Amino acid sequence: MHELKDTIGATGASTTAGPRTLRQQTMDADLIVVGGGLSGVCAAITAARQGVRTVLVQDRPVLGGNASSEVRLWVLGATSHMGNNNRWAREGGVIDELLVENMWRNPEGNAIVFDSILLEWTLREANITLLLNTAVDSAETEAGDGRITSVSAFCSQNQIRYNITAPLFCDASGDGILGFLAGAAFRVGAESRAEFGELLAPETEDHSLLGHSLYFYTRDTGRPVKYVPPAFALKDITAIPRFRELRVTDSGCRLWWLEYGGARDTVYETEEIKYELWKVAYGVWNYIKNSGEFPEAETLTLEWMGTIPGKRESRRFEGDYMLMQQDVIEQRHHDDAVSFGGWAVDLHPPDGVYSSQPGCTQWHSKGVYTIPYRTMYSRNVPNLFLAGRILSASHIAFGSTRVMATCAHSAQAVGMAAVVCKSERLLPRDLTQPAHMVRLQQVLLAHGQHIPGVRLQDAQDKTQSAIITSSSTLKLAELEPSGEWETLSQPMALLVPLLAGAVPRFTLAARAKATTELRCELWISSRDGNTTPDVRVDALAVTLKEGEQEAVIAFSASMSNEAHAFAILHTNEDVSVALSTEQVTGILTLAQKMNKAVAKSLVQSPPEGSGVDTFAFWLPTRRPQARNLAMQFEPALDLFTAANVRNGVARPWSGANAWLPAKDDSQPTLKLTWDEPQSIREVVLGFDTDFDHPMESVLMGHPERVMPACVTAFEVRAGDRVLAHVKENHQTRYTLNLAEPITTGELAISIVGHGDAIPAIFEVRCY
């Protein structure tokens, strides 16, 4: 991929010559990705896996950006800590692989381990040349249309200057250094309300930005520890209006609100911002250790202090479309959707930690929103892709798109767009043509990307012509009671997929302190794929007598289409309901409870005229504490059929979309048969790694390593021939590539091992 243009001087050569130039090294590639945060990593891996020769240029010694051990920020995305109504919304593709792998290897949340996973995933791609500690500092462009022809970058560790040429470039650098050098159009600060009609925007445009954050980790030594602060540490803790919110248990990214710099230049003054944040962070620790307000801190020591701040906002670049508040909140449709987001519009006061305002204000939409491809390339530099937080979005929309999992998911679309551009000799804008866009969407879906509202329709997939049978199919008659009970001190709901035409009837075990009424309602979402109950379908009241009994909830209305429905039990302190420890793919129990991210409210109540919806938060409890309502279903839920594995949706989205075997099936097996023998060289399987789990345990830690319904061991056979026997699996997707194609009229997938729940298979594809 590259060629050396000089040689090292001979041993013993004179060192008294005059001025010298740096050693030069030239490279050529198909794609140059500038920036090695999660976005750059996912873009580079996506492209490289499809044969695109890629140079990944990272100006830090580690990959991961804000998720690396240098900054240590949790990886957040559409799931929003499970703190909004976006169910099964974890991002797919490469970022899913990385998060699932980290959960398996690193449930303790060690930031160094995550560094190593990112490095391993990058180094194992033969088509990636990785340049660490290397900063791009110039770009050459053509005089005519302004396209980039090459970049120059300097590595501070080996003192080499690299000159790299390619037909395609991707800026994933965060601050947009490549786009800036190439003359790409960009913006800084907040747009006026009038420009895009965003009701959350200020009346007039201003410089307000989201600032940087820097924080620390502590460790309990088990003995008293004295702390002497540096002289520069903040001495007057009252300069931080929110100092009363400090808790000894908070460290690391829980101190995200130690933020500063939004009123300054977050590019050119970033070093000054860092020094101010050091002053704040050391001052906060000094206050915790030495103020006498926290006696439990006596045995704590300062384990780690950030050395570079985590950046939120600087330049935002302009594509052919700029995402805005209405796209996020109203979940507007885009024909060129290639990614999605779901984090709140999350805005921070520009003065950060010195502001008397709350550390953030967050406004959620009723579900996830799609992100159009037109936001992912420069409008005026024709061969420049935009990835990460520099995506083409207004300041308000940026408040949602900026989080790392969302950035990484969009960057995967950029990586795949580069693949299509290379194969068809196109420029980024050319892919907006309908035929190219359909191809891009379909190839993204085939490689694990989730695009809400778009199904995989692969004519080359031989599963589509197969007869699919199974050893058994789950007909869910009951979520069995565990012996645990919960008082209805808050509304609770079973979120359950139902078929079109279904007239739901549920039976639950209840205990009443006295004769009372249990109010029950059936709700659905007004928008396909949403899991915010905003359309009431039916309501009834069940009379309960004192004592334990079965409560029959027999709704009379039928489902108009296949969708998730909410069977809601309203608050009644005199009633307790039975719980179940059983977990089934696509079914969750939720409660209308506080979302700590939104003013600790049960209901999002935005200001009048803000363009934001009012709705309640229905949230699950995270495992291992999670429980379902123990329910009987009449008739049994019969929607986990084998045919689901070819319906083009690989998660519980507007339905179950998975095959589940019966509970008592000891050898669950899917079988594909064809009328005529087929030549097969590749088999793709999709498993359930619980897309409702945010997996921000990159830093938070979590007791699980493998998700409960994941198939952990399986066998693939063609007749009597074993093609693969996988003894350990924890990933969402498995691809079997055969050295030589086989000809067979039958293929079987047998589940040999799985987690604590009934195993689930979302997709089977054959080529």
C-alpha positions in Angstrom: 0.0 0.0 0.0 2.9 2.4 0.6 6.4 3.0 -0.5 9.4 4.5 1.4 10.9 7.5 -0.4 14.1 7.8 1.6 16.5 5.7 3.6 18.0 6.0 7.0 21.5 7.3 7.1 24.3 4.8 7.4 25.7 4.0 10.8 28.4 6.5 11.8 27.3 9.1 9.2 28.2 12.7 10.0 25.6 14.5 12.1 27.1 18.0 11.5 25.4 18.7 8.2 23.2 21.8 7.8 19.4 22.0 8.0 17.5 18.8 7.4 14.0 17.9 6.3 11.8 15.2 7.9 11.8 11.8 6.6 9.0 11.4 4.0 6.8 8.5 3.3 4.2 8.3 0.6 1.1 6.1 0.6 -1.8 5.6 -1.7 -5.2 4.1 -0.8 -8.8 3.9 -1.9 -10.1 5.7 1.2 -8.4 7.9 3.9 -10.2 8.2 7.2 -9.0 11.0 9.4 -9.8 10.4 13.1 -9.7 7.2 15.1 -12.6 7.7 17.4 -15.4 5.1 17.3 -16.7 6.8 14.2 -13.4 6.5 12.3 -12.8 3.0 13.5 -16.3 1.8 12.4 -16.1 3.6 9.0 -12.6 2.1 8.3 -13.5 -1.4 9.4 -16.7 -1.3 7.3 -14.9 -0.2 4.2 -11.9 -2.5 4.7 -14.0 -5.6 5.1 -15.4 -5.0 1.6 -12.0 -4.7 0.0 -11.4 -1.0 0.2 -7.7 -0.2 0.9 -8.0 2.2 3.8 -5.6 4.4 5.8 -6.8 5.3 9.2 -5.0 8.4 10.6 -5.4 9.0 14.4 -3.6 11.8 16.2 -3.7 10.0 19.6 -1.8 7.0 20.8 -5.0 5.0 21.3 -8.2 4.5 19.3 -11.7 5.3 20.6 -11.7 9.1 21.0 -14.0 10.0 23.9 -14.5 6.3 24.6 -10.8 5.6 25.0 -8.9 5.3 28.3 -7.7 8.8 27.7 -11.1 10.3 28.2 -13.3 7.4 29.5 -16.8 8.5 28.5 -19.6 5.9 28.3 -20.7 5.0 24.8 -24.3 6.3 24.5 -26.8 6.2 21.7 -30.5 5.7 20.8 -31.2 3.5 23.9 -30.4 6.5 26.1 -29.3 4.4 29.2 -32.7 2.6 28.8 -34.0 6.1 29.9 -36.4 6.8 27.1 -39.1 4.9 25.2 -36.8 3.6 22.5 -37.0 -0.2 23.0 -34.6 -2.5 21.2 -32.8 0.5 19.8 -29.1 -0.4 20.3 -27.2 0.3 17.1 -26.2 -2.6 14.8 -23.2 -3.5 12.7 -19.6 -2.9 13.7 -20.5 -0.8 16.8 -22.7 -3.6 18.0 -19.9 -6.1 17.6 -17.6 -3.9 19.6 -20.1 -3.3 22.4 -21.1 -7.0 22.6 -17.5 -8.1 22.6 -16.7 -5.6 25.4 -19.6 -6.9 27.4 -18.3 -10.4 27.1 -14.6 -9.7 27.8 -15.0 -6.7 30.1 -18.2 -6.7 32.3 -16.1 -4.9 34.9 -15.9 -1.8 32.7 -12.1 -1.5 32.4 -11.3 1.3 29.9 -8.0 -0.3 29.0 -9.6 -3.5 27.9 -11.9 -1.6 25.6 -8.9 0.1 24.1 -7.4 -3.3 23.3 -10.7 -4.5 21.6 -10.7 -1.5 19.3 -7.1 -2.0 18.4 -7.6 -5.7 17.8 -10.7 -5.2 15.6 -8.7 -2.6 13.5 -5.4 -4.5 13.2 -7.1 -7.7 12.1 -8.3 -6.0 8.9 -5.6 -6.5 6.3 -7.0 -3.6 4.2 -6.4 -1.1 7.0 -3.1 0.8 7.5 -3.2 2.4 10.9 -1.2 5.5 11.7 -1.3 6.4 15.4 0.1 9.6 16.9 -0.3 11.1 13.5 -1.9 14.4 12.9 -3.1 15.7 9.5 -1.9 19.2 9.0 -2.4 20.0 5.3 -4.5 19.0 2.3 -4.0 19.4 -1.4 -7.1 20.2 -3.5 -7.8 20.5 -7.2 -8.3 24.0 -8.5 -11.4 23.2 -10.4 -14.0 21.5 -8.2 -12.1 21.5 -4.9 -11.8 17.8 -4.5 -9.1 16.6 -2.2 -6.1 14.9 -3.8 -3.8 14.2 -0.9 -3.2 14.9 2.8 0.0 15.4 4.7 0.3 14.2 8.3 3.1 14.1 10.9 3.8 11.4 13.4 5.4 12.8 16.6 6.7 9.5 17.7 8.7 8.4 14.6 9.3 11.9 13.1 7.9 10.8 9.7 5.8 13.0 7.5 3.3 11.0 5.5 1.9 12.1 2.2 -1.2 10.1 1.4 -3.3 10.1 -1.8 -6.7 8.6 -2.4 -9.8 9.3 -4.5 -12.0 9.3 -1.4 -11.6 10.9 2.0 -13.6 10.8 5.3 -13.3 13.3 8.0 -14.1 11.7 11.4 -11.7 13.9 13.4 -14.3 15.5 15.6 -13.0 19.1 15.1 -13.1 18.5 11.3 -9.5 19.3 10.6 -9.5 17.8 7.1 -12.7 19.5 6.1 -11.4 22.8 7.4 -8.1 22.5 5.5 -9.9 21.5 2.4 -12.3 24.5 2.5 -15.5 22.5 3.3 -18.4 24.7 4.4 -18.9 24.6 8.1 -20.7 26.3 11.0 -19.9 27.2 14.6 -22.5 28.1 17.2 -26.3 28.0 17.4 -28.5 29.0 14.4 -31.3 31.5 14.9 -34.8 30.2 15.3 -35.9 31.6 12.0 -33.3 29.8 9.9 -34.8 26.3 10.2 -37.9 27.1 12.2 -36.6 25.3 15.2 -38.5 26.3 18.3 -35.8 25.2 20.7 -33.3 27.5 18.9 -32.4 31.0 20.2 -34.1 34.0 18.7 -30.8 35.2 17.2 -27.8 33.1 16.3 -25.0 33.0 18.9 -21.8 31.4 19.7 -23.2 29.0 22.3 -21.5 25.6 22.2 -21.5 22.5 24.3 -18.2 22.5 26.3 -15.5 20.0 27.2 -15.5 17.7 30.2 -12.7 16.2 32.2 -13.0 14.0 35.3 -11.3 11.6 37.6 -11.5 8.1 39.1 -11.0 7.2 42.8 -10.0 4.0 44.6 -10.6 2.8 48.1 -7.3 1.9 49.8 -8.9 0.6 53.0 -6.8 3.0 55.1 -6.7 6.7 55.7 -5.2 8.7 52.8 -4.1 12.3 53.0 -4.5 14.5 50.0 -2.5 17.7 49.3 -3.9 19.6 46.3 -1.8 21.3 43.7 -1.5 25.1 44.0 -3.6 25.6 40.9 -6.7 23.7 42.2 -9.9 25.7 42.6 -10.1 26.9 46.2 -13.6 28.4 46.3 -15.9 25.5 45.7 -18.9 27.9 45.7 -17.8 29.1 42.3 -19.4 25.9 41.1 -23.2 26.5 41.8 -23.9 22.8 41.6 -21.3 21.8 44.1 -24.0 20.6 46.5 -24.7 17.8 44.0 -21.3 16.2 44.6 -21.3 12.7 46.0 -18.4 10.5 47.0 -19.8 7.6 44.9 -19.5 9.7 41.7 -16.4 9.4 39.7 -15.5 9.0 36.0 -18.2 9.9 33.5 -20.8 10.3 36.2 -19.0 13.6 36.6 -19.8 14.6 33.0 -21.2 17.9 34.3 -17.6 19.1 35.2 -17.8 20.9 31.9 -16.4 24.2 30.6 -15.6 26.1 27.4 -18.9 26.4 25.6 -18.5 30.2 25.6 -15.0 30.0 24.2 -13.4 28.8 21.0 -13.5 25.0 21.5 -10.8 24.5 18.8 -8.2 27.2 19.2 -8.6 27.6 22.9 -9.0 23.9 23.8 -5.7 23.9 25.8 -6.8 26.8 27.9 -10.1 25.1 28.5 -8.2 22.0 29.6 -6.2 23.9 32.2 -9.4 25.4 33.6 -11.0 21.9 33.8 -7.9 20.6 35.6 -8.3 23.5 38.1 -12.0 22.5 38.6 -11.4 18.7 38.8 -8.6 18.9 41.3 -10.5 21.5 43.3 -13.6 19.2 43.4 -11.4 16.3 44.7 -9.8 18.6 47.2 -13.3 19.6 48.5 -14.4 16.0 48.7 -11.2 15.0 50.6 -10.6 18.0 52.8 -13.8 19.9 53.4 -15.0 17.6 56.2 -18.4 17.2 54.4 -17.5 13.7 53.2 -16.1 11.5 56.0 -16.6 8.4 53.9 -13.8 9.7 51.6 -11.2 9.2 54.2 -9.8 6.0 52.7 -10.1 7.1 49.1 -7.2 8.1 46.8 -7.2 9.8 43.5 -6.6 6.9 41.1 -6.8 8.6 37.7 -7.2 12.2 36.3 -8.1 12.9 32.7 -5.2 14.4 30.6 -7.3 15.5 27.6 -10.8 16.7 27.8 -13.7 15.0 26.1 -15.0 17.4 23.4 -18.6 17.8 22.6 -19.0 20.6 20.0 -16.8 22.7 17.7 -17.3 22.8 13.9 -20.3 21.3 12.2 -20.0 20.8 8.5 -22.6 21.4 5.8 -23.9 18.6 3.6 -26.7 18.7 1.0 -29.1 18.5 3.9 -28.9 19.7 7.4 -30.7 17.7 10.0 -32.9 19.9 12.3 -35.1 19.7 15.4 -38.2 18.7 13.4 -36.4 15.7 11.9 -35.5 14.5 15.4 -38.7 15.3 17.3 -41.2 14.6 14.5 -39.3 11.6 13.3 -39.5 12.8 9.7 -39.2 10.3 6.9 -36.1 10.4 4.6 -35.9 8.2 1.4 -32.1 8.2 1.9 -32.2 7.0 5.5 -29.0 5.0 6.3 -28.8 5.4 10.0 -30.8 6.4 13.1 -30.6 8.3 16.3 -32.6 8.4 19.5 -30.7 10.3 22.1 -32.5 13.3 23.4 -31.9 16.8 22.1 -29.4 17.4 24.9 -28.2 21.0 25.3 -25.9 22.4 27.9 -25.3 25.9 29.2 -22.2 27.4 27.6 -20.7 28.4 30.9 -20.8 24.7 32.0 -19.8 24.1 35.6 -19.9 27.8 36.4 -23.5 28.2 35.3 -26.4 28.3 37.7 -28.6 26.5 35.2 -29.0 22.7 35.2 -26.1 20.8 33.7 -28.3 19.9 30.7 -31.8 20.0 29.4 -33.0 16.9 27.5 -36.0 16.6 25.2 -36.9 13.3 23.7 -38.9 12.2 20.7 -41.5 9.5 20.9 -39.1 7.1 19.2 -36.0 6.9 17.1 -35.5 9.1 14.0 -33.7 8.3 10.8 -30.6 10.1 9.6 -30.4 10.8 5.8 -27.3 10.1 3.8 -27.3 13.6 2.5 -25.9 14.7 5.9 -22.8 12.5 5.5 -20.8 14.3 2.7 -19.6 17.8 2.1 -21.8 20.0 -0.1 -18.8 21.7 -1.6 -15.9 19.3 -1.5 -17.0 16.5 -3.8 -15.0 13.6 -2.5 -15.2 14.3 1.3 -17.4 12.2 3.6 -18.5 13.5 7.0 -18.5 11.2 9.9 -18.9 11.5 13.7 -20.1 14.7 15.4 -19.3 16.9 12.4 -22.3 15.4 10.6 -24.4 18.0 8.8 -26.9 19.1 11.5 -28.1 22.3 13.2 -26.9 23.0 16.7 -30.2 21.8 18.0 -30.2 18.5 16.1 -26.6 18.1 17.0 -27.6 17.9 20.6 -28.9 14.4 19.7 -26.7 13.2 16.9 -23.4 13.9 18.7 -23.4 10.8 21.0 -20.8 8.2 20.1 -23.0 5.1 19.3 -25.1 7.3 16.9 -21.9 8.8 15.4 -20.4 5.3 14.9 -23.6 3.9 13.3 -23.7 6.7 10.8 -20.0 6.3 10.1 -20.6 2.7 9.1 -23.0 4.0 6.5 -20.1 6.3 5.3 -17.7 3.3 5.2 -20.2 1.3 3.1 -20.9 4.3 0.8 -17.2 4.4 0.1 -17.4 0.8 -1.0 -20.2 1.6 -3.4 -18.3 4.7 -4.7 -15.2 2.6 -5.3 -16.9 -0.2 -7.1 -19.0 2.1 -9.3 -16.4 4.9 -9.7 -18.8 7.4 -8.1 -18.5 10.4 -5.8 -20.5 10.6 -2.6 -23.3 12.8 -3.9 -23.9 10.3 -6.8 -25.3 7.8 -4.3 -28.4 9.9 -3.7 -29.7 8.6 -7.0 -32.5 6.1 -6.1 -30.9 3.0 -7.6 -27.6 3.6 -5.8 -29.4 4.5 -2.6 -31.4 1.3 -2.6 -28.2 -0.7 -3.1 -26.5 1.2 -0.3 -29.4 0.6 2.1 -29.6 -3.1 1.3 -25.9 -3.8 1.6 -25.9 -2.0 5.0 -28.8 -4.1 6.2 -27.1 -7.2 5.0 -24.1 -6.3 7.2 -26.0 -5.7 10.4 -27.0 -2.1 10.1 -30.5 -1.3 11.3 -32.5 1.3 9.3 -35.9 1.8 10.8 -38.7 1.3 8.3 -36.4 -0.4 5.7 -36.4 -4.2 5.4 -33.7 -6.4 3.9 -34.9 -7.7 0.5 -32.1 -9.7 -0.9 -32.9 -11.5 -4.1 -29.6 -13.4 -3.9 -30.6 -14.9 -0.5 -31.5 -18.6 -1.1 -33.4 -18.7 2.1 -36.2 -16.8 0.4 -36.9 -19.8 -1.9 -36.5 -22.5 0.8 -39.2 -24.4 2.7 -38.5 -23.6 6.4 -39.5 -25.9 9.1 -38.5 -26.3 12.8 -38.4 -28.9 15.4 -40.8 -26.9 17.4 -42.2 -23.4 17.7 -42.9 -21.5 20.9 -46.6 -20.9 21.5 -46.4 -18.8 24.6 -49.3 -19.6 26.9 -47.8 -18.1 30.1 -45.0 -16.2 31.7 -44.7 -18.4 34.7 -44.9 -16.8 38.2 -41.7 -16.9 40.3 -43.4 -16.4 43.7 -42.5 -12.7 43.7 -45.1 -10.0 44.0 -45.1 -6.2 43.4 -47.6 -3.6 44.6 -49.0 -1.4 41.9 -47.6 1.7 43.4 -47.0 2.9 39.9 -48.5 2.1 36.5 -47.1 -1.1 35.0 -47.4 -2.5 31.5 -46.5 -5.6 29.6 -45.1 -4.7 26.2 -46.0 -7.6 23.9 -46.1 -8.1 20.2 -49.5 -9.0 18.8 -50.7 -10.1 15.4 -53.2 -8.2 13.3 -56.7 -9.2 14.2 -55.7 -10.4 17.7 -58.3 -9.7 20.5 -56.0 -9.8 23.5 -57.0 -11.6 26.6 -54.7 -11.8 29.6 -54.9 -13.5 33.0 -52.7 -12.5 35.9 -52.5 -13.5 39.6 -53.4 -10.6 41.9 -53.7 -10.0 45.6 -56.1 -7.4 46.9 -56.2 -5.9 50.4 -59.9 -5.3 50.0 -62.6 -5.3 47.3 -61.3 -2.9 44.7 -61.2 -2.2 40.9 -58.1 -2.8 38.8 -58.2 -0.4 35.8 -56.6 -1.8 32.7 -56.0 -0.3 29.3 -54.7 -1.4 25.9 -52.5 1.1 24.1 -50.4 1.1 20.9 -48.0 3.6 19.3 -49.3 5.9 16.5 -46.1 5.3 14.5 -44.7 2.1 13.3 -41.7 1.0 15.3 -42.3 3.4 18.2 -42.9 2.1 21.7 -44.5 5.2 23.2 -48.1 4.4 24.0 -50.1 7.3 22.5 -53.2 5.6 21.1 -55.7 4.0 23.4 -57.3 1.0 21.9 -59.5 -0.3 24.8 -60.1 0.1 28.5 -61.8 -1.9 31.2 -62.0 -2.4 34.9 -61.7 -5.7 36.7 -63.3 -6.1 40.1 -61.0 -7.8 42.6 -62.1 -9.3 46.0 -60.0 -9.4 49.1 -57.3 -12.0 48.8 -55.4 -13.8 46.1 -57.2 -14.6 42.8 -56.9 -14.7 39.0 -57.8 -11.5 37.3 -59.0 -11.9 33.7 -58.3 -8.9 31.4 -60.5 -9.5 28.4 -60.2 -6.6 25.9 -62.8 -6.4 23.2 -60.9 -4.4 20.6 -58.8 -6.1 18.0 -55.4 -5.2 16.7 -55.5 -3.4 13.3 -52.0 -4.5 12.4 -49.1 -6.5 13.8 -47.4 -4.3 16.4 -46.3 -4.1 20.0 -49.1 -3.3 22.4 -49.1 -2.1 26.0 -51.3 -4.0 28.4 -51.4 -1.3 31.1 -52.3 -1.8 34.8 -53.0 1.4 36.6 -51.8 2.4 40.0 -53.7 0.8 42.9 -51.9 0.5 46.2 -54.3 -2.1 47.4 -53.3 -4.5 44.6 -50.2 -6.6 44.2 -49.5 -8.6 41.0 -47.4 -11.8 40.5 -44.0 -11.5 38.8 -42.1 -13.8 36.5 -38.3 -14.3 36.0 -38.9 -15.6 32.5 -37.6 -13.5 29.7 -38.8 -13.9 26.1 -37.5 -12.1 23.0 -39.7 -9.1 22.1 -41.6 -9.0 25.5 -40.8 -6.5 28.3 -42.4 -5.3 31.4 -42.3 -1.5 31.9 -43.3 0.9 34.5 -44.2 4.6 34.3 -41.4 5.8 36.5 -38.9 8.6 36.9 -36.4 9.3 34.1 -33.5 10.8 35.9 -32.3 12.4 32.8 -35.4 14.5 32.4 -35.9 16.5 35.5 -36.7 13.3 37.5 -40.2 13.4 36.0 -42.7 10.6 35.0 -43.8 12.7 32.1 -41.8 14.9 29.6 -43.4 18.3 30.0 -41.6 20.7 27.6 -42.1 24.4 27.5 -45.1 25.6 25.5 -44.2 26.5 22.0 -41.0 24.4 22.0 -42.1 21.9 19.3 -41.5 19.0 21.7 -44.1 16.4 22.6 -45.5 15.7 26.1 -45.6 12.0 26.9 -44.9 9.6 29.7 -41.8 7.5 30.1 -42.4 3.8 30.3 -39.1 2.2 31.4 -37.8 -1.3 32.0 -35.7 -2.4 34.9 -32.3 -3.6 34.0 -31.2 -7.2 34.7 -30.6 -8.9 37.1 -33.4 -7.1 38.9 -35.7 -7.1 35.8 -38.9 -9.0 36.1 -41.9 -9.5 33.8 -45.6 -9.5 34.9 -46.6 -13.1 35.2 -49.3 -13.5 32.6 -51.4 -16.1 30.8 -52.2 -15.5 27.2 -55.5 -16.6 25.6 -55.0 -17.8 23.0 -51.3 -18.5 23.3 -49.0 -16.1 21.5 -48.2 -17.8 18.2 -45.9 -15.4 16.5 -42.4 -16.9 16.9 -42.6 -18.9 13.8 -39.6 -20.2 11.7 -40.7 -18.0 8.7 -39.6 -14.9 10.7 -35.9 -15.7 9.9 -36.4 -14.4 6.3 -38.7 -11.4 6.9 -35.8 -8.9 6.6 -36.0 -7.5 10.2 -33.4 -8.7 12.6 -34.7 -7.3 15.9 -38.1 -7.0 17.7 -39.2 -4.0 15.6 -43.0 -3.8 15.2 -43.3 -7.5 15.9 -41.3 -10.5 17.2 -39.3 -11.2 14.0 -37.6 -14.2 15.5 -38.0 -18.0 15.6 -38.2 -19.3 19.2 -38.4 -23.1 19.9 -40.8 -24.5 22.4 -39.6 -24.4 26.1 -39.3 -28.1 26.3 -37.4 -28.6 23.0 -34.1 -30.3 23.9 -32.6 -30.1 20.4 -34.0 -27.0 18.7 -33.4 -27.1 15.0 -34.3 -25.0 12.0 -34.3 -26.8 8.6 -34.2 -25.3 5.1 -35.1 -27.5 2.2 -35.2 -26.8 -1.5 -36.9 -28.6 -4.4 -33.7 -28.5 -6.3 -30.1 -28.8 -4.8 -28.5 -25.4 -4.2 -24.9 -24.3 -4.4 -24.1 -22.6 -1.1 -20.8 -20.9 -0.1 -22.0 -18.6 2.8 -24.5 -18.9 5.6 -25.4 -15.8 7.8 -27.1 -16.2 11.2 -28.5 -13.5 13.4 -29.0 -14.1 17.1 -30.6 -12.2 20.0 -28.1 -10.2 22.0 -30.9 -8.1 23.5 -31.0 -4.9 21.5 -32.7 -3.2 24.4 -29.5 -3.3 26.5 -27.5 -0.1 25.9 -24.2 -1.8 26.8 -22.7 1.5 28.1 -21.0 -0.9 30.5 -17.9 0.0 28.6 -17.3 1.9 31.8 -20.2 1.2 34.1 -19.7 -2.5 34.6 -22.5 -5.1 34.5 -22.9 -8.6 35.9 -23.8 -10.2 32.5 -21.3 -11.4 29.9 -23.8 -13.1 27.5 -27.3 -12.0 26.8 -30.0 -14.4 28.0 -31.5 -15.4 24.7 -28.3 -15.5 22.8 -27.4 -18.8 21.0 -24.0 -19.7 22.5 -23.3 -23.0 20.7 -24.7 -24.3 17.5 -24.2 -26.7 14.5 -24.7 -26.1 10.8 -25.3 -29.2 8.7 -25.9 -30.1 5.1 -27.6 -33.4 5.3 -25.3 -35.6 7.3 -22.3 -33.3 6.7 -21.3 -31.0 9.5 -20.3 -27.6 8.0 -19.6 -25.9 11.4 -19.8 -26.8 15.0 -19.4 -23.5 17.0 -18.8 -24.2 20.7 -18.8 -20.6 21.9 -20.7 -17.7 20.5 -21.7 -14.4 22.1 -22.0 -12.2 19.1 -25.1 -11.0 17.3 -24.1 -12.2 13.9 -22.2 -15.3 12.7 -21.0 -15.7 9.1 -19.9 -19.2 7.9 -17.7 -18.9 4.8 -17.0 -22.2 3.2 -13.6 -22.8 1.5 -15.5 -24.4 -1.4 -19.2 -24.2 -2.2 -21.3 -27.2 -1.4 -24.3 -28.5 -3.3 -27.2 -29.5 -1.1 -31.0 -29.6 -1.0 -31.1 -29.3 2.8 -29.5 -27.2 5.5 -30.1 -27.5 9.2 -29.1 -25.2 12.1 -29.3 -26.8 15.5 -29.0 -24.9 18.8 -26.6 -26.7 21.1 -26.3 -24.1 23.9 -27.9 -20.8 24.9 -28.3 -18.3 27.8 -30.8 -18.4 30.6 -33.8 -17.5 28.3 -35.4 -19.3 25.4 -33.0 -18.9 22.5 -33.9 -16.8 19.5 -32.8 -16.7 15.9 -33.7 -13.5 13.9 -32.2 -14.3 10.5 -30.8 -17.1 8.4 -29.4 -16.2 4.9 -27.7 -18.4 2.4 -25.7 -17.5 -0.7 
